[in-house]
């Protein structure tokens, strides 16, 4: 194999440039392998098909995990599906995508790597060439996070072992081999770990270029570090909220003011999100013993490190007693050693600790600081401060209103903002990238995994259940939605909601009309959680069914009682056209992914294109079964639909149809509103007439339903008549119109 192709593809892998990889490997006129690529090397591997997503495929996924780790620990690489052992490109069919791929492999390779799955040369039958892009490792090698399945008493690999690519093979590294390989191949870390490293003071190097003071959190943190009633200050928030930056800023200010007699800083940070993806790092804090050693080093007692762990702990506790010092422990949630928590929960008197973590970890004598999103003015300052970085000069002159668009689209998370703008070459592109993260969830999958995966996996079952229910809604919802949708007891629900609010995962608002609190997920959080819901079988359908049955009072059999209970539960008593054509063609041939992308492109060019919004809504409704996006798109279509005519009627009719089964509290009323608007513009449309009458009957408005049903009771189609007659008969009965009941029954008998 010539060196030039190897160097070319190595560069493309480093740059995550799939277009270049595809062009290098395949003759795109017929998608055959180019000369020189009909072999396997240290950079690529071919497989006939991807592992199955069904049960019993654990061994297949373990084998793939071995190859993935091998490439990652070498220089990165690609695994191509759809190529035979004879190097013939045959393609394969699989529903695999980046999320499914990472979900399946995470248990073996951990969460310190993100893999992108790409589909090349997609055909009408959905067969394609599958390509996994595996990024090169960071400073340390990656190891297996879990044992492979046991087959006849043998394991392919064990937790803690690793693998490396050698030529065209993936070689397993046992414990000793992994240690030796890591020792001789460790990538030097040139960044300075500590900004201050002198006797009695060791402070982490700030990760920010310019620190943007966040008035509320900054003042609260400085107050906490002087509060005589507490010994531990704990900053919590999702990944990328700026916890480490805030804590480091405060510690450096304390150092400048000589506020503490000594400062010991250490971090358990084991990964970071870079331009090349999620990279593994070598944490400074790995265990209780490493924390004790850090204290002994800073205080000038390195000889004590040779003692037993018990003697070291006693020595450290004695040194900390009434010392007037500060322990700064960053990324505490990463360390799986309960002794660290016990030390912080029982700190000696006269010493303070500052801790950052994604969730509450320390419980006693704590001053909690939940770190939320950047406010509007803070977001503007932060975005413009990034303009001093290479390639981001366009941010310096960005109008405040466009900064606010980016901030809101990124939930005000500094990491998300930096991630979005770093991928842009202009202001308009930065806005598009930021908005795409929450609109589709696809572009920002790696960002979402980095920010939310660990905190989501650490949640209790009840906490996950509440978030899953909330992820179905774009508007604030009352607490009864969670009670019904999750099945959690009301007592547990309130405690669980309080914990999620404290963790800045759920936002609380006061609804003056309801005179009660409502709750909402921020867009990025919602996008991540909803992706978990969509991958959990029928979970969404089950939640929506429970909500619909509750708010429609279907648990009451008596019609009169049902009307009263329903009212109580619902709170009533208090050139893009060319893209659209291409999308419709793709939809007809079954390529729904392409169709969706084309509709979204059309709406990106012209958000007022009601046809694109309507057709995309129907695609989400019938092919993706995504009710939330269906409702959002119908609202968009209706806002720019023609003011009169059959098109407007159809949009409002179908919007009402989706609404009435959505499980939302006021779904019935909103559906009736849509049907009433539709019937104004299509007064003889049978579907609209019947749907409106049905909705009115369910709300006990029999007098309004009767004339609508009488209009179509003699419809020429028997199927329609068979649905209309029983409903009309019921309305007559509820109104006490015995003559009409008798007359209708007689007509039914005569026609039979």
N, C-alpha and C positions, 0 to 999 in steps of 0.2 A: 504494500500500500504506500503510495507516495506520501511524503511529508506535507505537501501543500494542502491536499484535501483535509488531512487531519488538523492542521493548524486553522484552516478555514472553519471547519465545523466546531472546533474547540472555541473559537472566538464567538461564533453564533450562539453556542450554549451559554457562554459567560454572559452574553448580552441578552439572553432569553429571546432571541430573534427567531421565531418559528418560521416566518416567511423565508428567511435565508436558509434555515435547516432544510426546509421542504425543497427549495430550489437546488440546493447542493446535492441532495440524496436522490431526487426523482426527476425523470424527464417528464415534465408536466404536459407534454402533448399526448402521452399515452399512460402516464403514471407508472412507468417501469423504473426499476433502479438504474441509476447511471453507472457507467463503467467505474470500477474502483470501489463501489459500494455493495457489490455482491459478496460480501464477507461480513464478519462481525469483528469488532475491535474494542479497544478500551473506551470508546466514546459512544458506541451504539450496539443494540442487540435487537434481533427480530424474533417475533413470536407469531404463531398462526392465529391465535385468538386470545382475548383477554379472559381472566378468571370469571367464572359464573358469579352472578349476584345472588343466586339461590342458596338454600341450605346445603351443607355437605361440601362446601368449596374452600374450607379453611386452609387446607394444605396448598391449594393453588395460590391463595393470597399470601401465604407464608413464603412460598418460593419467589413470588413477585417482590415481596418485601426484601428478601435477600439481595435480589438484583438492584433494587432501588438504593439500598444502603451502600452497595458496592460502588455504584457510579457516584453517589453523593460524596463518599469518602475519598474518591479519587479526584476527578476534576469535573464532575457532573457528566451528564450524558442524556441519551434518548433511548426509550424502548418503543419499538414500532410493532403494532399489531396488524395482522393481515398479510404477512409475508411467510411463505412456506420455507421449509428447510433447504429447498433448492433455489431459494431467493426469487421465487415468482410472486408477484404482487397480486393477491386474490381478494384482499379486503376482508372485513368481517362485520358482523352485525352485533351491536351491544348498546344498551341504554346508558353505558358508562359516561360520566362527565366528571369534572374536577371535584365536585363536592362528594359524589359517591366514591370516587377513587380515594380521596383523603380520609373519608369516614371509615372505609374498610381497612386501610393500611395503618391508621393512627395507632391502633392497639399494639402493633409490632414496631413501628418506627418512631412513635411519640409525636409531639406537636411542635418540634423544633425544625420542621421542614414542611414546605408546601409544594405540592406537585400540580402542574397544569396539564390537563388532558385536552388534546386538540383533535378535531376531526378533519381529515383531508379527503378530497375527492369524494364527496357525499353523492351517492347515487339515488335513484328514485325509490329503491327498496330499502333505503337507509343504510345500506352497507357502505363502509368507508375504511380509510386507513386511519388507525388510531395511533396517536403519538403522545407519549408521556415525556414531558420536559423535566429533567431532574437537575436542580441547581447544584453547583459545587459547594462543598462545605465551607464553614467559617474557620475560626481559630482551632476548634477541637473536632475530633472525629465523632460521629454519631454511633450510638450503640443500640441494640435491640431493647425495646421497652418491656417485652413480654416473651415468654417461652413460645416456640412454635407448637402446633398440635403434636401430640405424641402418637407415633405410628409404630405399632408392634414393639413398644418399649423404647423407641428411638426418637430423638428430637433433631429437627433440621438445625435449630439453633436454640440457645438459652438466653434468658434475660441477662444483659450486661456484656454479651459477646458482640462482635461486630463483623464487618465484611469489607472487602476491597476488590476493586476490579483490576485484574491482571490479564492484559491481552484481551482475548475473547471470552474469558471465564470470570465468574464471580467466586471469589475465594473467601471461605469462612475463617474468621479470626477468633480462636478460643480466648479465654481470659488473659493468659500470659502473653499470647501473640498480640492481642488487642492493646495491652499495656505497652509492649515493646514498639508496636507500630506507632502508637500515639506519641510515645517519647521521641522517636526519631523524625516524626513528620509534623509535629505541632507547628502551626502557623504562628509566627511571632505577632504579638499584639503591640503595635507601635503607639497606640493611643495611650496617653498618660492616664492611669487609673485614678491617681489622687492629685487634687489641686494643691493640697497642703500635706506634706509628709515630713514632720519634724518631731522632736521629742515632745510627747504629751498631746500632739495634735495630728490626726490623720483624717482628711476630709476628701470625699469623692470629688472627682473632676466634674464640673457641670456639663451636662449634655446639650445645653442650649447655647445659641449664638448670642442672642440678646434676650434677657429675661423680661417678660411682660408682667408687671405687677398686677395681680388680681386682688383688688382692694379688699373684698370680704375675706377670702381665704388667707391672704398674707397677714392681715391684722389679727385674724383669729389664731393663726399659727404662732405669731410672736407673743400673743397673750397666753396661749397654752404653755409655751416653754417657760413661763414665769409663774404659772398658777400654782400656789402652794398646796392646793387641795388634791392635785394629781401628780403622778410620777411618770406616766407614759402618755405621749401624744401620738395618736394613730391617724394617719391620713389614708382614707380608703377611696376607691374608685375603679372603674374599668380600666383595662389596659389602654394606654395612650392618653389618659386624662391629664397627665402632667404632674403626677404625684412626686416622682423623683426630682423633677426640676424644682418644684415648690420647696421640697424638703432641703435640697442642696442649697438653694438660695438662702433659706433661713439659717442653716448651719454656718454658712460662710459669713453671714451678718453677725451671728453670735460670736464667731471667732474674732472678727474685726473689733467687736465691742468688749472682747475678753470677758464674755458672760460666764464661761465655764472654765474650771481649772484644767480640764483636759477634754478632748473629743475623740472618740473612737468611731470610725465609720467603716462599714462593711456592707457588701451587697450580695444577694443570692441570685442576681439577674443571670439567667442562663440562656437567653436568646434575645434577639433584637430584629426588628423589621427594617430591612435595608432596601436599597434600590434593586438588589438582586434577590429579594425575597427574605423569608425568615432564616436567620443564621444562628447557629449554636454559638454560645459563649462559654468561657470557663468561669464559673462563679467563684467569688472570693469566700463566700459563706456557704459551706456545704453541710455543716454539722454543728452540734453544740460545742464540740471540742475546738473547731476552727474559730468559733466566736470567742471562746476563752483565750485561745492563743493570740487573737488580735488584741484583746485587752492587755494581755501580758506584754506583747511587743511594744504597744504604744506607751505603756506606763514604765517600761524599762526593766522588766523582769523576765527576759527570755529564758533564763535557766529553769524557771518553774515549768516550762513547757515539757520537760522531761519527766515530770511527775505523773502519777496515775490521774485519771479523770476526776476522781473524787477529791484528791488533794488539790488539784488545779481549781476545781470549783470553789472549794473553801478559801483558797488563796485569793481568787478573784472577788468573792463576796466580801472578804475582809478589806481588800483594796478599795472597793467601791463604797463601803460604808462611810457616810458623811464626807465623801470626796469632792462634792460639788462639780462632778463631771457629767458628760452626756454620751450616751450610746446611740448611734444612728444606724439602724438596721433597715436596709432597703430591700424591697421585694420579698418580704418575709413569707408570703404564702407559698413560695417555691420550695422552701426547705421542709422536708418531711422528718422533723425531729422535735417531738413534743417537749423535750427538755429545755429548748430555747424559750418556748411559750411559758413554761413553768418559771424560768428565771425572770422573764419580763413581768409575769403576774405577781411575782414575789421579789421585786427589786429591793435591795438594801436601802434603808433610809439615807437620804442625802445625795442620791444620784438620779438622773433623769434619763429617759429613753425617748427617741423619736423613731417611729416605725411607719413604713409604707407597705400597704398590702391591698390586694383587690377586694378582700372582704375582712370583716372584723376577725382578728385572731387573738389579741390580748383583751382580757375581760375585766381586770381589776385596776382601780385607780387610773382610769383612762379618760383623756380629753379627746373625744372623737371629732374628726374633721372630714366629713364626706365631701370629696372634691367633685363638683359637677362640671358643666360645660363652660366654655368661655362666653362671657356676655358680649353684647353687640359691639361696644366700644373696645373691649379687650380683643375681640376677634379681628377688628380692623387693624389694631396695632400689631397683633401677632402676624397677620398675613403680610403686612408691609415690611415687618422686620425680616421676613424670609427673602425679601427682594435683594438683600445684600449677598445672598448665596449665589454661587456660579450658576448661570443659566436662568435665574429667576428675576432678573432685573425688571421684567414687565410688571411685576407686582408693586413696584414703588409708586407707579402712577395710576394704580387701579382705583377707580372711584369707590367711595365708601359703600354705595348701594350694591356694587358687584362683590365687594368683600363680604357683605352681609349674606348674599346669595350662597357663596361658598361656605361660610360659617354655618348657616342653617342646614345646608345639605349634608354637612359633615357632623351634625349634632354638636358643634362647638368643641369637638375633641381635637386638641393640638396635633396628635399623631395623624389622625385622619386628614386634617387640613394639609399638613406637610406632605403626606403620601399623595394626595390628589394633585397639588400644585407641582410637585416634583416630576410628574408625568406629563406636564403640559408645556407647550412652547409659546402659548399666548394666553391672554386673559379669558377669551371666549372658550378655549379648549379646557382651561382649568375649571370653568363653570360646568361645562358638559360632563367632565370626568367626575366632579363632585356630585352632581345630580344623578349620574348613572349608578352610583354606589347604592343608593336607596331605591331608585326606580326599578332596577332589575336584580340587584344583588350579585350579578355575575362578575362585573368588573372588579368589585372590591372583595371577592371571596377570601383572599389571603389576608387582607386587612381585617375583615370581620373575625376570621379565625383567631388572629393574633390578639385582637382586643377583647373578644368575648368568650372564646372557647374555655379557657381555664376557669373563669368565674362561673360560667354556665354549668360546667361539669361538677363544680363544688357545691352547687345548690342542692337543697333537699328536694325530695319528690314533690312536696306541696308547693315549694317555691317555683319549681319548673312548671307545674300544672297551671299556676296563676299566670305566669309569663306566656305560656302557650295560648291561653284564652285571650289575653290582652293583645297578642300578636295578630289576631284576626281583625282588629279594628283600627281605623285611622283617626277616630275621634275619641275623646275622653268617655269612659264608661263608668257607671255606678258600681258599687261593690257587689250588688246582687248578681251582676253578670258573672263574676268569678265564682260566687257561691253556687250558682246553677251550672255554669260551664265546666267547673273543675270537680265538683262533687265534694269539696272540702267543707268541713263544718264551719259555721260562722265564727266560732271562737278562734279556731286555728287560722281562719282566713285573715282576721284582723291582725293577729300577731305576724303572720307571714307577709302581709302587705307592708307592715311597719318595717320589717327587716329589709325588704326590697327597696323601699323608699330611702332607707338609711344608706343602702349600697349605691344609691343614685341610678338604679336600674329602672325604677318606676317614678313617674312624675305625678304629683297630686294637685288637683285644681278644685276650687270651690265653685259649684254651680248654683247661682242665686235662684234660678227658677225651681230647681229641685230642693234647694236649701240643704244640700248635702255635698260631700266630696265625690269627685270623679277621678279616674285614673287613666294614664296614658303611657305608652312606651315611646321613647324617642325613636326617630326613623331608623337610625343605624341598628339600635338594639332590636327593634321590631323586625328588620330585615333578617338579622341573624336568627332570631328565635323562630320566625315564620319558616325559614328554610329547614329548621329541625322538625317543625310540625309537618311540613310537606313530605318529609322523608319517613314519617311515622305511620304509614299505612292509612287507615281510615280515621285518624285522630281528628282532623279538621271537620269531616262530615259528622262524626259523633258529637263533637262540641256544638256545632251549629244545630244539630237535631235537638239536643237537650235544651238549648236556648229557645229555639222555635216553639217547642212543646210547652215550655214554661211560660213564655210571654204571650202565647196564644191561649193559655189556660186549658190545654188539652187534657190535663189531669182531672178536669171537672166535666161530668157527663150532662148535667142539667144545663140547657142553653141559657136560661136566665142567670144562673149563678156564674156561668162562664163569662158572660158579658161583663158582669160586675167585677169579677176577679181580674179579667183581662185589663179593664180600665185601671184598676188599682196597680197592677204589676207594671203597666206601661206609664204610670205616673200621670194619667190624664185627669185624675181628680186633683190635683194641684196645677311646481314641476313634480310636487309630491304625489300627484295623481298617477304618474308613471310608476312610482314605487308601490302605490296601492295596487295597480294592475299586476305588477310582478308578484306581489305578496299573495294576491288571490290565485294566481297561477301556481305558485308554490304550494298553497293550501290544497288546491285540487289534486296535485300529484302526491299529497301526503307528507310533504316536507314542512311540517308545522314549525320547526325551529327557525328555518329560514323565513317562513311567512311572518312569524312574530318579529324577527329582527327587521324585516322590511317595513312592516307597519310602524314599528318604533322609529325607524329612520324617517318615514313620512311625517309622523307627528313631531319629530325633532325639527324638521324643516318648517312645518306649519302646524302649530298646536291647535289651530282652529279648523283643521280638516275633520269635519264631523264624520265623514265616511270612513276614514282611517280609524278614528276612535271607536266607531260602532263595530266595524269588522274585527278589530283587535279585541274588543270586549267579547264578541261572540266566540273568538278563538280561545280566549281564556276561560270562557264559560263552558264550552263543550269539549275542548280538547285538553286543556290543562287543568280543568276543574278548579280554577282559582277565582273564588267568589269575590274576594277583596278587590283584586285588580279589575274584575268585571264591573263592579259597582263604580270604582273610580273612573273607569273609561267611559261608562255610560253617562256619568255626570259631566264628563268633559264633552262628550258628543252632544248632549242636550244643551249645554251652554252656548254652542255655536251652530245648532241645527237651524234649518229654515224656520221662519216665524209662523208659517202655515203649511198645510199640505200633508200628504200621506207619509212622507219621509219623517216629518216631525212626529206624526202619530205612531209610526212603527217604533221609533227610538224610545218614546215614552212608554209605549205598551210593553216592550221587552225589558226596559229598565224596571218597570213595576213588577214584571214576572220574576226577575232575579231578586228584587228587594223583598218580596213577600216570603221567600224561602231562605233569607240570609241570616236569620237568627237575631237580628238587631231588635232593640227594645221597641222602637216605633215603626217596625217594618210594615205593619198593616196600614197604618195611617199614611205613611209615605208612598206605599204601593198604590193606595186608593187615589192619592193626589196625582200620581203619574197616569193612572188609567183615565181619570177625569180629564186631564190635559189631552190625552190621546183621543178620547171620544169626541172632543170638540172638533178635531181635524179629520176624523174618520167616523162619523156618527153611525154608520151602518156596518162597522167591522164586528163580526160575530165574536171573535176571540176577545176583543176589548170589552164588549158588552157583557159577556159572560164573566170575565175576570173581575170586572168592576162589581157586578151583581153579587158574585161570590164573596168578595171582600166586604161589601156592605152587609150581607147576610151574617157573616161571621161576627160583625160588630153589633148585630141586633138592629140594624137600620133596615127593617123589612119593608117599610113603606117606600123607601127609595129604591130598593132592589126589585120590587114587583113590576113597575112599568118597564124596566130594562129587560126582565125575563119574558114578560108578555110580548115584547117586540120580536123575540126569536123563538117562542115556544112552538111555532108552526114552521120551523126551519125545514127546508126540503131534505136535509140529511138526517136519517134516523139516529145516527150516532149523536148528533148535536141535540136532537129532541130528547133522547134518553137521558142526557145529562141535565137539560134545562127543566124538564117536568118535575122531577123530585125536589129540586131546589125551589121552584115556584110554589109547589104544593106545601112545602115546609113554611115558606113565607106567608102564604094565605092562612095556614093554621096558626102561626104565631100572632098574626094580626086579628085572629078570631073571625075571619071572613068565611063563614060556613057555606054560603051560597057559592062563592068562588071555588071552594074546595070540592063541593059536590059537582059543580059544572066541569071542572078540570078532570076529575075522576071519570065522569061519564064520557068525556071526549077521548080519554085514554082507552077506555074499554071499547068504545065504538071503533077506534082506529085499529085496535088489536083484532 
